[in-house]
Amino acid sequence: MPRYQREPESAGRRFVWTVGAALLAIHGILLLIFASVVVATPHAIEWIAEAAQAEFVGPDEPVITPTQFARPLGEMWVVGAD
């Protein structure tokens, strides 16, 4: 029964870096840096809130128009099931 043979250059390593593992590690490091900036700088929360408000809220407040309800034009008739 043949055994699995490793490549000679990776024979001593237990973990081989793949593209997915590298991207996951980079995202984890960036998240750790971002979280440490938020914790270390009290004004960072204000910066984030202002940036989110500038992104999702327009410069003008929305104009709220009054609601118009539909009214029947004529006389209403009652229809029975006779």
For each residue, the residues with C-beta under 8 A, 3 or more apart:
1:
2:
3:
4:
5:
6: 10 11
7: 10 11
8: 11
9:
10: 6 7 13 16
11: 6 7 8
12:
13: 10 16
14:
15: 21
16: 10 13
17: 21 22
18: 21 22
19: 22 23
20: 23 24
21: 15 17 18 24 25
22: 17 18 19 25 26
23: 19 20 26 27
24: 20 21 27 28
25: 21 22 28 29
26: 22 23 29 30
27: 23 24 30 31
28: 24 25 31 32
29: 25 26 32 33
30: 26 27 33 34
31: 27 28 34 35
32: 28 29 35 36
33: 29 30 36 37
34: 30 31 37 38
35: 31 32 38 39
36: 32 33 39 40
37: 33 34 40 41 44
38: 34 35 41 44 45 48
39: 35 36
40: 36 37 44
41: 37 38 44
42: 45
43: 46 47
44: 37 38 40 41 47 48
45: 38 42 48 49
46: 43 49 50
47: 43 44 50 51
48: 38 44 45 51 52
49: 45 46 52 53
50: 46 47 53 54
51: 47 48 54 55
52: 48 49 55 56
53: 49 50 56 57
54: 50 51 57
55: 51 52
56: 52 53
57: 53 54
58: 62
59:
60:
61:
62: 58
63:
64:
65:
66:
67:
68:
69:
70:
71:
72: 76
73:
74:
75:
76: 72
77:
78:
79:
80:
81:
82:
